[in-house]
Amino acid sequence: MAKKAQATWGGRFSKGPAELMLAFSESVSFDKRLAPYDIEVNKAHTAMLNHIGLLTKKELREIHKGLDTLSKQIAKGELEWKAEFEDVHMNIEQALTKITPAAAKMHTARSRNDQVATDVRLFFKDACGQVIAKLEALLGAILDIADQNQGVFIPGYTHLQRAQPVSVAHHLLAYVEMFGRDIKRFEEVLENANWCPLGAGAIAGTTLPIDREFTAKALGFVNSRGKAQVTPNSMDSVADRDLFLDFAHACSVAATHISRVAEDVIIWNSSEFGYVELPDAFCTGSSLMPQKKNPDSLEILRGKSGRIIGNEQALFVMVKGLPLTYNRDLQEDKPQVFDSFDQIMISLDVLAGTIEGMEFRIDKCSEAVSDPALLATDLADYLVERGVAFREAHHVVGALVALAEKLDCPLHEVPDEKAKGLHPEIGDDWVEVFDLQRAMKVREGIGMPGPKQIRKQLARWKKQLA
């Protein structure tokens, strides 16, 4: 008779794995994070086993009592995680076996394959809820700053060249739209995670009379009507890693948005622009140059985005060539999503903190937005309203810009007779186009930076968050 070589699967082996193999193959060092979800899954699964008559009430009570004991130990950091038991699931089962012999029945009618698939779906539901809450907090911080700066105007940029004037609020509301879409992405991941794979077994289910809908309901895998949602194909249930990819992608897109916001604010904060003053609490100094105040929080946020995007790419490369169904490669799926989750959570907090303490320097903003060239397109529109074809109007205004450069004067200070000489439709009132307040008031179409539109959008988002 072969000597038992490994506590959880060693019956077929005459020798145990090498120490190097144990160190190489263990996953408990990172998947112990799933312990609270694994406890939930164990409770629901054993309740189902009792429901179908494969566990007595006494055995169920002993198992649940033992799991409660382990849950407390885990929360206090008192449970010793052992690499020899490979993963979080077997560590919990082996620890429970020391509390009650009934634990030997806990793994009836399931595999670690469907067990971990269920654990991570619970993790994703929880993680998405937490990220959404952080995104909503960030939106609240951005909306507050936007509300306070409705009357402050800055140049908007294309190609990092001054383009047209916008309000600070309009610029900030662009970020709100981005992060609003991020919320929808995480909501979709949460919805897709809400299907229970428990009962799929290793690949082909089980011959035992399990009740998958019972465990699904016990674990909260239900739709809006309370109906159990169970995965329909046992092979896909254990091989599927779409949720990992989707969650990692949602984190990557959110991180990209964070990075773009960070880059804008870094530029605004530079001496050359000077539009904003950043809070000391989220800046650092130089070890050599005493005058420096560096936007380190924003720079690190830019760096974090690369790390998070890298996690997504690692998952794609890992999954792309795997045959159905489960392969051990898949234990490497967790470090990436755990890291992306941790990094996106702290990044959202840091960005919110930085923005909350950010103040716009109205004098610098006003100086920058006073450039009349920002309203060159408005002059073209003025000509269009007087019946000039847009392409012709564009050409005329371009000629006016060239003339202003030749005369070395601002656009609106080109002498009247020289401006009127460029086109007969340039009337006595052409310079009125260069009034900033007028320019904003005529931009009241949907999605534009007019004051009424800004108030409307602020109200819409505040109502949505409330």
N, C-alpha and C positions, 0 to 999 in steps of 0.2 A: 504494500500500500504506500502510495506516495506521501511523503511528509508534507503537511500543510505549510505552504511557503509564504502565503500572503493572506492577511485577514479577510479581505473582501472578495478576492477572485483566485486565490492560490491553489484550489483543489486540483487543477489540471497540471500544475507545475511541481517538479521535484526539488527545485531550488528557487530561492528568492532572488529578486532583482539585485544587481550590483549597486553599491552605495552611489556610484556615479550616476547610474540610471535613475535611482530614486531622486537624486538632487536635480537631474535634468528634466524629469517628467512631472515632478510635483506641480500642482497649481494652487495649493491651499494658501501659499504666501500672498496670492492676490484674490483668489475667489472666496476667501473667508469673508469678504465684504458682502457676499450673498447670504450670510448666515441668517439674518432675520427673515428673509424670504424663504429660505430652506426650512426654517422652523414652521412657517405658515403652511408650506406645501406638505410637510410631514403630518401636520395636524389634520389637514383636509383629506389627505390620502388615507390615513388610518381611520378617520371617521367614516370614509366610504367603505373601507374594508369591514368595519363593524356593521355598516348598513347592509352589506350583501352577505354577512354571516361568516366572514373569514377571520374576524377578530371578536373576542368576547368583550362585553362591557367592562369587565375587570381589566383585561389587557389594555383596552383603549384608555381607561382612566390612568393606568400606570404609565403608559406611553406619554399621554398629554401632560401628566404631572412632571414626568422626567424632562420633557421638552421645555416646560416652563422653568424648571431648575437650570437647565442649560442656557436658556435665553438670558436669565439673570447673570449667569457666570460670563457669558459672552459680552453682555453690556458692560460688565465691570472689568473686562479684560483678564478674567481669571481662568478661562479655558485654555489648556495647552494644545496648540495646533501641531500635529505631528505629520512630517513629510512622508512617513512610511504608509500613511493612510491616503496619500495622494491629494485628495481634494476636500472641499468643505463638506460635501455630502457624507462621505465615509468617515470623516472625523466626527461629525455629529452622531452618526449611527453608532460608531464604536464607543463614544463617550456615553451614549444612552444605554448601551448594552451593559455597562458597569452599574447603571442605576436599576434597570429592570431587564430580566431575560426576555420579556415580551418584545423588546426591540428587535430581536432576530426575525420577527414577522413583518417588520415595518416596510421592508423592501419588496414585499409580495406584489406581483403584478405590475412592476414598473422597472425601468432601467435608469441609470444615471443620465442616459440620453434625453429622455422625456422629462426627467426631474430637473436637469439644469435648464432645459428649454423653458420650463415653467417658471423657475426661479428668475431667469433674466427678463421674462416678460413682466413679472411683478416689479422688477427693478426699473424697467423702462417706463412703466406706468407712473411709478413714484418719481423717477428722475425728470420725466417730461413735466409733471405737475410742478416740481420745484423750479425748473428752468423758466417755465411760463410765469411763475410768480416773480422771479427776478426780472424778467423782461418787462412785466407790467410796472414794477418799481422803477425801472430805468425810464420807461415811457413817462411816468409821472414826473420824474426829475426833469426830463427834457421839456415837457409841457409847461412846467413852472417857469423855466428860464425863457421859453418862447413867449409866454404870457407877459412876462416882465419887460420884454424887449420888442413889443409890437411896433413901436414907433422909431426903432433904431434901424438904419439902413446901411447896407454894405454892398460893394460890388459882388455880383455873381460872376463865376469864372467858367470859361471853357478853354481847354488847352493851357490852363493856369494863366490865362490872359484875361484881363478885365473884360467883361461882356456886357451885362445889363444889370441895373440895380435891383436888389431884392431886399425885403425886410429880413432882419435876423430871425424873426419868427418863421418866415417862409422857409428859410434855409434849415432851421431846426425841425420843422414839420416834415421835411424830406426824410430825416432820420427816423421820425416817428412812423412814417409809412414803411420804411425798411424793417424796423423791429416789429411792426404790426404783422408783416408777412411772416416773420420768424415765428411769432406766436402761432400762426395758422399751421406752419410746418410741424411744430412740436405737437400741436393738437392732433394732427393727422397721424403722427407716429404713435401717440397715445392710443388713438382709436384702433390702429392696426395691431397694437400690442394686446388688445383686449380679447384675445382668443386663446383658449386653454389647450396646450398640447399634451397635458398629463393623460396617460392612458395609451399613448402611441407606443410605449415600450422602447425596445432597442431599435426596431425597424417595422415590425408587423403586428404590433399590439400584443394581445395575450389571449389564451384560451379560457382564462378565468372570467366569471360573469361580472366584470366591473361596471360601474355606473359613472361614465365620464361627465355627464351633466351634473351629477351630484357634487363632484369635486370642483367643477367649473363655478357653480353657484357659491360654494363654500369659500372660494378664493376671490369672488367678485368679478369673474369673467362673464358679465351679463350685459345685455343691451339695455336701451332706455326703457324697455317694457319689462325688464327683469328676467328675460329669457336667456338661458345658458348659451354661451358661444364657445364651441369646441372646434379645434382644427379638423378639417375633413379628410386629410390624407396622412397616414401614419409615417410614411417615408419623408414627405415634405416637412412634417412636424419636427423631426429631429435633424434634418439637413438644412432647413431654411435659416439663412442669416441675413435676410433682407432687412429685418428690424435693426440689426447692428449697423448696416450700411445706411439706412434711412436716418437713424439717430445721429450717426457720425456726420452724415451730410448736413443735417439740420444744424449741428454744432458748427460745421465748417462755414456754412452760409452766414450764420449769426456772427461768427468770429471775423469773417470778411467784412461785414457791416461795421463791427466794432473797430476794425483796423482802418476803414475808410473815414469814420468819424474821427478817430485818433489823428490821422494824417491831416485832416482839415484843421483841427484845433491846434496841432503843432505848428502849422503854417500861420494861423491867426495869432499865435502866441509869439512868433518870432519878432525880433526887433524891427525887421524890415516891414512887417505888417502892423503889429502892435494892436490888433483888434481886441484882444482879450488879456485879462490878468488871471492866471491860474492860482488855485489855492496852494498855500505853502505845504499843506498836509499831504499833497499828492505830487510834490516836486522834491528834487534833491539838489545838492550843490556839487561843486568840484573840489577834489582834494588838493588842487593846485591853484585854481583861479577863484579868489574869494567873491568876485562879483557875480558868478554864475548862478542862475536858477533854472535848472533843466527840467523839461516836461517828461520825467522818467516814467511816470505811470502810463502815459500815452505811448511812449516808445516800447515799453514792455508789452503793452497790449498789441501793438503791431507784430511784435515777435511771437507772441502766443498764438496768433492766427496761423502762422506757418506750422507750428507744432500740432495744432488741432487739425489742419488740413492734411498734414502728414499721417495722422492717425487714420483718417478716412482712406487714404491711399494704401496704407498697410493692410487694411481689411479687404479692400478690393483685390489686391495681389494675392492674399492668402486664400480667398474663396474661389477665384476665377477658374481654377483647373481641377476642383475637387469633384470626384464622382459621388453619386448618391450611395449611402446616406451619410452616416456619421463617420468622420475621420478625426484622428487625434490632433491634427493641425488646428482644429476648431477650438481647442482650449486656449489658443493664443488670441481669441477674439475679445477677451475681457479686458486685458490691460489697456487696449486702445479706447474702448468706450468709457471705461472708468476714468481714464486720464482726460478725455475730451469733456466729460461731464464735470470733473473737478475744475478744469481750466476755464470752461465757459461760465461756471457759477461765480468764480472769484473775479473773472474779467468783467462780468456784468455789474458786480458790486463796485469794482474799482472805477469803471466808466461812470456809473451813477454818482459816486462820490466826487469825482473830478468835475463833472458837469454841474453838480449842485453848488460847488464852491467857485465856479467860474463867473467872472464879471466882465461885461463888455465895456470897453473904453470908448465912450460916446464921441469924444473929440477926435480920436483916430479914425473911427468909422465914418464920421461926418466928413472929415478931410478926404478920405479915400473915395467916397461916393459922390463928392462934388464935381468930379471929372465929367464935363458935358459930353465927352465922347461916348459915355455909357448910354446916352439917349439918342445916338445916331439913328438907330432903327426906328425910333419914334418919329424922327423927321421924315424917313422914308414912308412911314404909315400916313403921315400928314399929307404927303404928296399923293399917295394912293387915294385918300379921301377926296382929293381935288381932281380925281379922274386920271391920274398918271398911272401907267402900267408899272407893276412892282419892279420888273427888271430895269426899267428906265429910271425909276425913282432910286433904286439901289445905286445905279451908276452915278446919278446926280449927287447923291449924298457922299459917295466915294470921292467924287471930284471936290466937294466942299471940304472933306477931311484933308485931302492933299493940299488944298489951298491954305487951310489953317496951319498946316505944317510948314508950308513955304513962308507964310507971314509970321510964323512963330507966335501964334496966339491961340487961345482956347477956341473951340469950335463955335460957340455962341457969340464970340466977339469978332468974328469975321465981319468986315464992314458991310453994311446993308446993300449998298449998290453992287459990290462984288458978288455977294451971295445971290441976289436977284438976277444977276447976269448969267448965272448957271442954268436957270430954267424960268420960263414965264409964270409957272404956277407957284413959285416961291413968293408968298405974299408978305405984307407988312407985319403979320403976326407970327412969322416963322420961329422967332426966338422963344416964344411962349412954350414951345415944345420942350425946352430944356429946364422946365420947372419940375423938380423931383416929386413934389406932392401931387401935381397934376398927373405925372407919369404913373404914380401908384394908383390914383383914383380911377384911372381909365382901364386898369387891369383888374376887372371884377368878374371876368369869366371863370367858369369852373376850373379849379386847379391853379389859378393865377395868384400873384402876391398882393392883390388889392386888399385894403384894410377890412372891408366887409367879409371877403372870402377868408381872410386869416381868422377873424373872430368866429366865423362859421365852422372852420375846421378845428379850431381849438375846442369849441363847444362840443363838436361831434366826438372828438377823441376823449374828452373828459367824461362825457356821458357813457361812452363805450367802456372806459376803464372802471367807472363807478358801478 
